[in-house]
Amino acid sequence: MELVVAAAIGILTMVGIYLLLRAHTFPVILGLTFLSYAVNVFLFAMGRLTIDRPPVISPDAMGYTDPLPQALVLTAIVISFGMTALIVVLALRGYLETGSDRSALDAPRRTDEEGRS
Amino acid sequence: MTPLDHMIILPVILPAMTAAFLVLALRHHLKGQRTVSIVVTALLLGIATFLFAQASDGTVRAYRLGDWPAPYGITLVLDRLSATLLLLTAVLALCVAVYAAGGVDGRGRHFHPLFQFQLMGINGAFLTGDVFNLFVFFEVMLIASYGLMLHGGGPARLKAGFQYVAINLLASVVFLVGVGLIYAVTGTLNMADLAMKVPQVAEADAAVLKAGALLLFLVFATKAALVPLHWWLPATYAGTSAPAAALFMIMTKVGAYAIIRVYGLVFGAGAGPLALAAAPFVIPAALVTLGVGAIGLVGSRTLRDLSAFAVIASMGTLLVAIGLFDTAGLSAGLYYLVHSTLAGAALFLIAGLVQEQRGAASDRLLPAPAMAGETLLGGLFFLAAIALVGLPPLSGFLGKVMILQAAQAAAIWPWIWALILAASLVMTFGFARAGSVLFWASGPASESRAPPALPLAAVVLLLGLTVAWTLAAGPATDGLQLTARQALDRSAYIGAVLGPDVRLATGN
């Protein structure tokens, strides 16, 4: 199981970084989403991989799984979900107002100056 | 606990409640929003002053939310360092709120609620005693800052905004990876608990923990605009509105604060095999940052770009001082931090006024018809420039002298001296060029109205505070020395958060 989880995190991160380095906004957003999936699984694994155990310490149970990373993941999911929604809106607005979805800065800044002068 | 003990949480709760109230009750009343926002920010200044006075007795105060014992519950910690930065935030916020009330806040919607949410995040980041809550408050601060950055709109701002959001989302992911690694090794995220457990980490785990610590450093360096992670800053600060950029001055300082907190306390001098994990990288990177800032400043084509590069240069100087990780360096750094926040914010606000006054020429560094109120604005710009470059007699000069003195302790002090002095020279040239183009080389006056009163008052207030900070240098340095000593003192912090018994047990 360790190998599967580790490989999954690795592949998600790889895909995320590759997409993040694209010059258009949509792949960048997808890349960020992949990265946030990777980090969520990673955080889970940081509480050690345990299955079929309750997240609470009780005398009846054989053992327990660390509940704290699960709480951290929950917070991280909520935050990354909100952020992704925001950046999608931002990218859409940018596309509608400038007519291009390039995420590079130099181009629009130059056209902005030319437009004014 | 007496009611006064609960004051510690007010800098977080008050802006949060105010923001919600502004959105729900005063949605369409800009005047009402302005009044409430300014009154609440003034109230925040009062609270911060009270907390500062409270922290000045030298004890570290821990506030346990819901009285859950540390390290299980959420802890807020008030010491001299966090109290100083809370006070600075409140002062800056009041000036920015007054400036924004001069009309900028009416160009988009919800300026004041976003402003209050941002204050909540910044105050929380300064108060939290927990690495994961630091992440949460970073995010609160960033979500609000995305809104503020885009406030008022425009295609250029949208593009710069996308980059700003993307780089910060990436930084958040890296933050979480760092937090995960640290948790995996130590089993805790409470800073006091970490400070206690990090020195005892098994040798086999030390490498993993160090990887986590350095990943966190990358995140804080991104926030603090340390080279090579500074590329987002010029476009963001130059692309947004003047009051938002002025408020963002404190956001780079949040990065610097986190570096002090995490690498002074948790991975500080007493952290065993991981002592000063980030220290070898800070000063070299800070020196390059200073150089890049100074060169960028000379090459800027607009006053706002110039201001943004001045921020980068000042962050470089500040991090050189912090990177020394000793009392002298840290107290010099804190003096410079307060100065650069006030003077930098003043410069951004002046750039905003110039942009309004010059009409079509905006703030580009090209000859244009003279603007109304040119003498006054020119004088204010001159003062802000002197302060930021670090020429006598203003506080920038004193701050730089203190940093140069403290740097003598470092092995590479000739490099530090040479670069700080050379950068000051280059920056003087850059500011002189900008000032002469903007205020001297102007043609016959065109018709434009006099600068609006409220924003002008905010700029004068900020520059007045810079002057006051210069005059108060003696007592301020004494206080900051105590602050620096306390910030690097692990045992007091651990004792306050985890209880005195723990301190005895570990013998720190």
Boltz contact constraints between the chains, C-beta under 6 A:
constraints:
  - contact:
      token1: [A, 28]
      token2: [B, 166]
      max_distance: 6.0
  - contact:
      token1: [A, 32]
      token2: [B, 169]
      max_distance: 6.0
  - contact:
      token1: [A, 35]
      token2: [B, 173]
      max_distance: 6.0
  - contact:
      token1: [A, 39]
      token2: [B, 173]
      max_distance: 6.0
  - contact:
      token1: [A, 39]
      token2: [B, 176]
      max_distance: 6.0
  - contact:
      token1: [A, 39]
      token2: [B, 177]
      max_distance: 6.0
  - contact:
      token1: [A, 42]
      token2: [B, 180]
      max_distance: 6.0
  - contact:
      token1: [A, 43]
      token2: [B, 180]
      max_distance: 6.0
  - contact:
      token1: [A, 46]
      token2: [B, 180]
      max_distance: 6.0
  - contact:
      token1: [A, 46]
      token2: [B, 183]
      max_distance: 6.0
  - contact:
      token1: [A, 46]
      token2: [B, 184]
      max_distance: 6.0
  - contact:
      token1: [A, 76]
      token2: [B, 176]
      max_distance: 6.0
  - contact:
      token1: [A, 79]
      token2: [B, 139]
      max_distance: 6.0
  - contact:
      token1: [A, 83]
      token2: [B, 169]
      max_distance: 6.0
  - contact:
      token1: [A, 87]
      token2: [B, 165]
      max_distance: 6.0
  - contact:
      token1: [A, 90]
      token2: [B, 161]
      max_distance: 6.0
  - contact:
      token1: [A, 90]
      token2: [B, 162]
      max_distance: 6.0
  - contact:
      token1: [A, 93]
      token2: [B, 158]
      max_distance: 6.0
  - contact:
      token1: [A, 94]
      token2: [B, 158]
      max_distance: 6.0
  - contact:
      token1: [A, 94]
      token2: [B, 159]
      max_distance: 6.0
  - contact:
      token1: [A, 94]
      token2: [B, 162]
      max_distance: 6.0
  - contact:
      token1: [A, 97]
      token2: [B, 155]
      max_distance: 6.0
  - contact:
      token1: [A, 97]
      token2: [B, 158]
      max_distance: 6.0
  - contact:
      token1: [A, 98]
      token2: [B, 155]
      max_distance: 6.0
  - contact:
      token1: [A, 103]
      token2: [B, 162]
      max_distance: 6.0
  - contact:
      token1: [A, 105]
      token2: [B, 163]
      max_distance: 6.0
  - contact:
      token1: [A, 105]
      token2: [B, 235]
      max_distance: 6.0
  - contact:
      token1: [A, 108]
      token2: [B, 156]
      max_distance: 6.0
  - contact:
      token1: [A, 108]
      token2: [B, 159]
      max_distance: 6.0
  - contact:
      token1: [A, 112]
      token2: [B, 156]
      max_distance: 6.0
